[in-house]
Amino acid sequence: MSNVVVGARAIRQYEVDGRRTAAMADWLVYGAYGYTGRLISTEAVSRGLSPVVAGRDPDRLASLADDLGLVSWSFDLDGDLASRVGEFDAVLNCAGPFVDTSGPLVAACLEAGTDYLDVTGEPAVFARLAGRDDEASAAGVTLLPGVGFEVVVADCLAATLAARHPQATELAIGISKTGSFSGGTLRTVIRLLGDGGLVRRDDRLLRVPAADDVRQFDFGDGPTSTVAAPLGSVVTTAYSTNVETVGIYVDLPEIFARIAPLVAPLEAIFRLGPVERGLECVVTGLVDGPDEREREDGEVVVVAEVTGGERTERARLRSPETYTLTADAAASAVERTLAGDATAGFQTPATAFGPDFVTRLEGVDVEFESAGRR
């Protein structure tokens, strides 16, 4: 096999039964050499897909491309981005923080007519892209942020329960401990720390002090206290359901749970540029994400419930480890987008592919329960 580039679009050439054949790379992974990007690129290759791997660092890209037998393309997010992304039918952005990287890539995709996907969980990104819905629809471009673990699971569970209980007015989703994080994820968390929690009440997004909104969920070992988190599905569920009051809660690792009550007074400090950048540098140097064994052995439980009147519908979902599911979900979302399953405009995972998108992923199991109000 050999890899060549014609213009900017890559062609993978193969020898099959003595005959040369070629497959055009029709999508690009930006930020491919990061922890999540590498997992997704590896998953894509295991499915017989051949994306171009891209990002800023040519040496890290070349190493990844050699490992996976792919073509690499090094470029940053300035200059004529539209001509670069215009070589492809879709771009999957894995380079965070997405509040910084999504803007230029989305603008380029809209100009070039290229579908845009990413794995963000940052609420501001969803709000920003939703505001470009009309523009994307007119351009025939799908804008599909959040094809990673948290948004895929929460958005699809919310849509499923809302369909089972159309009169529901409140939605709460609890996520059990998720294991260790990659450096990129923790850099994003550091930025979000300065904003406290985020909930939607009566269809209005509201900030709440860190650890101020606490709720109990039973993940299988009895009631567990969780705290409201500023996650992307707080925004996406406004589009995938008609439920107006929403909270997404997380079971913090023990060390975070102990310090959570101390975070609120420090939120202003986290917002200081030098402090934020310093913490990001420390994280980058010390954290590299879960290893292969942790990914294979890990499991996450997500509990969701919608309530309206005296009726409550609940669901308990068991999922593989978060990064494992993200790789599966992101690769599946790209495949279905390239197949034309996602309509143009701003989409969430559930509006793009239906609420059952999450249950079609490997290793996901869901149980439902109907009951009166607790």
C-alpha positions as CSV (number, residue, x, y, z in Angstrom):
1,M,0.0,0.0,0.0
2,S,1.2,3.5,-0.6
3,N,-0.3,6.9,0.2
4,V,-0.2,9.9,-2.1
5,V,-1.8,13.3,-2.2
6,V,-3.5,14.7,-5.3
7,G,-4.1,18.4,-4.6
8,A,-4.9,18.2,-0.9
9,R,-7.1,15.1,-1.1
10,A,-5.5,11.9,-0.2
11,I,-5.7,8.7,-2.2
12,R,-4.8,5.4,-0.7
13,Q,-3.5,3.0,-3.3
14,Y,-3.7,-0.8,-2.9
15,E,-2.6,-3.9,-4.7
16,V,-5.6,-6.3,-4.8
17,D,-5.1,-9.6,-6.7
18,G,-2.3,-8.0,-8.7
19,R,-4.5,-5.0,-9.7
20,R,-4.0,-1.4,-8.5
21,T,-7.1,0.2,-7.0
22,A,-7.6,3.4,-5.0
23,A,-10.0,4.8,-2.3
24,M,-10.4,8.5,-2.0
25,A,-10.2,9.9,1.6
26,D,-13.5,11.8,1.9
27,W,-13.1,13.1,5.5
28,L,-10.5,14.7,7.7
29,V,-9.8,14.4,11.4
30,Y,-8.3,17.6,12.8
31,G,-6.4,17.2,16.1
32,A,-5.8,13.6,15.2
33,Y,-2.7,13.1,17.3
34,G,-4.3,14.1,20.6
35,Y,-5.5,11.3,22.9
36,T,-9.1,11.3,21.6
37,G,-8.2,12.0,18.0
38,R,-5.8,9.1,17.9
39,L,-8.4,6.7,19.3
40,I,-11.0,7.8,16.8
41,S,-8.5,7.6,13.9
42,T,-7.6,4.0,15.0
43,E,-11.2,3.1,15.2
44,A,-11.8,4.5,11.7
45,V,-9.0,2.4,10.3
46,S,-10.4,-0.7,12.0
47,R,-13.6,-0.2,10.1
48,G,-11.8,0.1,6.8
49,L,-12.1,3.9,6.6
50,S,-9.2,6.1,5.6
51,P,-9.5,9.7,6.8
52,V,-6.7,12.2,6.4
53,V,-5.2,13.0,9.8
54,A,-4.5,16.7,10.3
55,G,-3.4,19.2,12.9
56,R,-0.6,21.7,13.7
57,D,2.3,19.5,14.6
58,P,3.8,17.8,11.4
59,D,6.1,15.4,13.4
60,R,3.3,14.0,15.6
61,L,1.1,13.7,12.5
62,A,3.7,11.9,10.6
63,S,4.2,9.4,13.4
64,L,0.5,8.8,13.7
65,A,0.1,8.4,9.9
66,D,2.9,5.9,9.7
67,D,1.3,3.9,12.6
68,L,-2.1,3.8,10.9
69,G,-1.1,3.8,7.2
70,L,-2.8,7.1,6.6
71,V,-2.0,10.4,4.9
72,S,-1.2,13.4,7.2
73,W,-1.6,17.1,6.5
74,S,-0.2,19.8,8.7
75,F,-1.9,23.2,8.9
76,D,-3.1,25.6,11.6
77,L,-6.4,27.4,11.8
78,D,-5.6,30.6,10.0
79,G,-5.2,31.5,6.3
80,D,-7.4,30.0,3.6
81,L,-9.1,27.2,5.7
82,A,-12.0,26.9,3.3
83,S,-9.8,25.7,0.4
84,R,-8.4,23.1,2.8
85,V,-11.6,21.7,4.2
86,G,-13.2,22.1,0.8
87,E,-11.2,19.0,-0.3
88,F,-13.4,16.8,1.9
89,D,-17.0,15.9,2.4
90,A,-16.7,16.1,6.2
91,V,-14.4,17.3,8.9
92,L,-14.3,15.8,12.4
93,N,-12.7,18.3,14.9
94,C,-10.9,16.6,17.9
95,A,-8.8,19.7,18.8
96,G,-9.9,21.4,22.0
97,P,-10.7,23.6,23.7
98,F,-13.4,23.7,21.1
99,V,-14.5,27.2,22.0
100,D,-11.2,28.2,20.4
101,T,-11.1,25.8,17.4
102,S,-14.7,25.4,16.3
103,G,-15.2,28.9,15.1
104,P,-12.6,29.0,12.3
105,L,-13.4,25.4,11.2
106,V,-17.1,26.0,11.1
107,A,-16.8,29.2,9.2
108,A,-14.5,27.4,6.7
109,C,-16.9,24.4,6.4
110,L,-19.9,26.7,5.7
111,E,-18.0,28.5,3.0
112,A,-16.8,25.3,1.4
113,G,-20.0,23.2,1.8
114,T,-18.3,20.7,4.0
115,D,-20.1,18.9,6.9
116,Y,-18.7,19.7,10.4
117,L,-18.6,17.3,13.4
118,D,-16.7,17.5,16.7
119,V,-16.5,15.8,20.1
120,T,-17.0,18.9,22.3
121,G,-18.9,19.0,25.5
122,E,-18.6,22.7,25.9
123,P,-22.0,24.5,26.2
124,A,-20.9,27.7,24.5
125,V,-20.0,25.8,21.3
126,F,-23.5,24.3,21.0
127,A,-25.1,27.7,21.5
128,R,-22.8,29.3,19.0
129,L,-23.4,26.6,16.3
130,A,-27.2,26.5,16.9
131,G,-27.1,30.2,16.1
132,R,-25.8,29.3,12.6
133,D,-28.6,26.9,11.8
134,D,-30.2,28.9,9.1
135,E,-26.9,29.6,7.5
136,A,-25.9,26.0,7.5
137,S,-29.3,24.9,6.2
138,A,-29.0,27.3,3.3
139,A,-25.5,26.1,2.5
140,G,-26.5,22.4,2.7
141,V,-24.0,21.8,5.5
142,T,-24.6,19.6,8.6
143,L,-23.3,21.1,11.9
144,L,-23.1,18.2,14.4
145,P,-21.1,19.0,17.5
146,G,-20.9,16.7,20.4
147,V,-20.5,13.2,18.9
148,G,-18.6,12.0,22.0
149,F,-19.7,10.2,25.1
150,E,-21.5,12.7,27.3
151,V,-23.6,14.4,24.6
152,V,-24.4,11.3,22.7
153,V,-25.6,9.4,25.8
154,A,-27.5,12.2,27.5
155,D,-29.0,13.6,24.3
156,C,-30.3,10.3,23.1
157,L,-31.5,9.2,26.5
158,A,-33.4,12.5,27.0
159,A,-35.0,12.2,23.6
160,T,-36.0,8.6,24.3
161,L,-37.6,9.4,27.7
162,A,-39.3,12.5,26.4
163,A,-41.0,10.4,23.7
164,R,-42.1,7.9,26.3
165,H,-43.5,10.8,28.5
166,P,-44.5,13.7,26.1
167,Q,-46.0,15.7,29.1
168,A,-42.7,15.7,30.9
169,T,-41.5,19.1,32.3
170,E,-38.3,18.1,34.1
171,L,-35.3,16.1,33.1
172,A,-32.4,15.0,35.3
173,I,-29.5,12.9,34.2
174,G,-26.8,11.5,36.5
175,I,-23.4,10.2,35.2
176,S,-21.4,7.8,37.4
177,K,-17.6,8.1,37.9
178,T,-16.0,8.0,34.5
179,G,-12.4,7.0,35.2
180,S,-9.3,9.1,34.3
181,F,-9.2,11.9,31.8
182,S,-7.0,12.9,28.9
183,G,-5.0,16.1,29.1
184,G,-7.3,17.7,26.5
185,T,-10.4,16.9,28.5
186,L,-8.9,18.3,31.7
187,R,-7.8,21.5,29.9
188,T,-11.4,22.1,29.0
189,V,-12.5,21.3,32.6
190,I,-10.1,23.9,33.9
191,R,-11.7,26.5,31.6
192,L,-15.2,25.5,32.7
193,L,-14.3,25.6,36.4
194,G,-14.6,29.4,36.3
195,D,-18.2,29.2,35.2
196,G,-19.7,27.0,38.0
197,G,-22.6,24.7,37.2
198,L,-25.1,25.1,34.4
199,V,-28.8,24.2,34.4
200,R,-31.9,25.0,32.2
201,R,-34.9,26.1,34.1
202,D,-38.2,27.1,32.4
203,D,-36.2,27.0,29.1
204,R,-33.6,29.5,30.3
205,L,-29.9,28.6,30.8
206,L,-28.8,29.6,34.3
207,R,-25.4,29.5,36.0
208,V,-25.3,28.1,39.5
209,P,-22.4,28.1,42.0
210,A,-20.1,25.1,41.9
211,A,-21.5,22.2,43.9
212,D,-24.6,24.3,44.8
213,D,-27.1,22.1,43.0
214,V,-26.8,18.5,44.4
215,R,-29.0,15.6,43.5
216,Q,-28.9,11.9,44.3
217,F,-28.9,9.0,41.8
218,D,-28.7,5.3,42.3
219,F,-26.1,3.9,40.0
220,G,-26.5,0.4,41.4
221,D,-24.9,0.7,44.9
222,G,-27.4,2.9,46.6
223,P,-28.0,6.7,46.5
224,T,-25.0,8.7,45.4
225,S,-24.7,12.5,45.6
226,T,-23.9,14.2,42.3
227,V,-23.4,17.9,41.4
228,A,-24.8,19.9,38.4
229,A,-22.1,20.3,35.7
230,P,-21.8,22.7,32.8
231,L,-22.1,20.1,30.1
232,G,-23.2,20.3,26.5
233,S,-26.3,18.3,26.8
234,V,-27.8,21.0,29.0
235,V,-28.0,22.9,25.7
236,T,-28.7,20.1,23.2
237,T,-31.7,18.8,25.0
238,A,-33.5,22.0,24.2
239,Y,-33.4,20.9,20.6
240,S,-33.9,17.1,21.0
241,T,-36.8,17.4,23.5
242,N,-39.6,19.8,24.6
243,V,-38.6,19.5,28.3
244,E,-37.9,23.0,29.7
245,T,-36.1,22.2,33.0
246,V,-32.9,20.2,32.7
247,G,-29.9,19.3,34.9
248,I,-27.0,17.1,34.1
249,Y,-25.2,15.8,37.2
250,V,-21.9,14.0,37.7
251,D,-20.5,11.7,40.4
252,L,-17.2,13.4,41.0
253,P,-14.1,11.4,41.8
254,E,-13.6,11.5,45.6
255,I,-10.8,14.1,45.6
256,F,-13.0,16.5,43.5
257,A,-16.0,15.8,45.6
258,R,-14.1,16.9,48.7
259,I,-12.9,20.1,47.2
260,A,-16.1,21.0,45.3
261,P,-17.6,23.1,48.1
262,L,-14.4,25.1,48.1
263,V,-14.5,25.9,44.3
264,A,-17.2,28.5,44.3
265,P,-15.2,31.2,46.1
266,L,-12.3,30.5,43.7
267,E,-14.2,30.7,40.5
268,A,-13.0,34.3,39.8
269,I,-9.4,33.1,40.2
270,F,-9.9,30.3,37.7
271,R,-11.0,33.0,35.2
272,L,-7.7,34.8,35.4
273,G,-5.7,34.2,32.3
274,P,-2.3,33.4,33.9
275,V,-3.9,31.0,36.4
276,E,-5.9,29.2,33.7
277,R,-2.9,28.9,31.4
278,G,-0.6,27.7,34.2
279,L,-3.0,25.0,35.2
280,E,-3.4,24.0,31.5
281,C,0.4,23.6,31.2
282,V,0.6,21.4,34.3
283,V,-2.2,19.2,33.0
284,T,-0.6,18.9,29.6
285,G,2.6,17.7,31.2
286,L,1.1,15.2,33.8
287,V,-2.0,13.7,32.2
288,D,-2.2,11.3,29.3
289,G,-5.6,9.6,29.6
290,P,-6.6,6.1,30.6
291,D,-4.5,3.2,29.4
292,E,-5.7,0.3,27.2
293,R,-6.6,-1.9,30.2
294,E,-8.6,0.8,31.9
295,R,-10.5,1.4,28.6
296,E,-11.2,-2.3,28.2
297,D,-12.3,-2.8,31.8
298,G,-14.1,0.5,32.4
299,E,-17.9,0.9,32.6
300,V,-20.1,4.0,33.1
301,V,-23.7,4.0,34.4
302,V,-26.0,6.8,33.4
303,V,-29.4,7.3,35.0
304,A,-32.0,9.6,33.5
305,E,-35.4,10.5,34.6
306,V,-38.2,12.7,33.2
307,T,-41.1,13.9,35.4
308,G,-44.4,15.5,34.6
309,G,-47.5,15.5,36.9
310,E,-47.4,12.4,39.0
311,R,-45.6,10.2,36.4
312,T,-41.8,9.6,36.1
313,E,-40.0,7.6,33.4
314,R,-36.5,6.4,34.2
315,A,-33.7,4.8,32.3
316,R,-30.5,3.2,33.4
317,L,-27.8,2.9,30.7
318,R,-24.6,0.9,31.0
319,S,-21.8,2.0,28.7
320,P,-18.2,1.1,27.9
321,E,-15.5,3.4,29.2
322,T,-16.1,7.0,28.0
323,Y,-13.2,7.2,25.5
324,T,-14.0,3.8,24.1
325,L,-17.6,4.9,23.5
326,T,-16.5,8.2,22.1
327,A,-14.4,6.5,19.4
328,D,-17.3,4.3,18.4
329,A,-19.8,7.1,18.4
330,A,-17.7,9.6,16.5
331,A,-16.7,7.1,13.8
332,S,-20.3,6.0,13.5
333,A,-21.5,9.6,13.3
334,V,-19.1,10.4,10.5
335,E,-20.1,7.2,8.6
336,R,-23.8,8.1,8.8
337,T,-23.2,11.7,7.9
338,L,-21.3,10.8,4.8
339,A,-24.1,8.4,4.0
340,G,-26.5,11.3,4.0
341,D,-28.4,10.3,7.2
342,A,-28.0,13.8,8.8
343,T,-29.9,16.7,7.3
344,A,-28.4,20.1,6.8
345,G,-28.4,22.7,9.6
346,F,-27.6,22.4,13.3
347,Q,-28.1,18.9,14.7
348,T,-27.7,17.0,17.9
349,P,-26.9,13.3,17.9
350,A,-30.6,12.4,18.6
351,T,-32.0,14.8,16.0
352,A,-29.4,13.7,13.4
353,F,-29.7,9.9,13.8
354,G,-32.6,9.3,16.1
355,P,-32.7,8.5,19.9
356,D,-31.7,4.9,19.3
357,F,-28.3,6.0,18.0
358,V,-26.7,5.4,21.4
359,T,-28.2,1.9,21.8
360,R,-26.7,0.8,18.4
361,L,-23.2,1.4,19.7
362,E,-21.2,-1.6,20.9
363,G,-21.6,-2.6,24.6
364,V,-24.5,-0.2,25.4
365,D,-27.5,-1.6,27.3
366,V,-30.5,0.3,28.5
367,E,-33.3,-0.6,31.0
368,F,-36.5,1.4,31.5
369,E,-38.9,1.9,34.4
370,S,-42.2,3.7,34.8
371,A,-43.3,4.9,38.2
372,G,-45.3,7.6,40.1
373,R,-43.4,10.6,41.4
374,R,-40.9,9.9,44.2
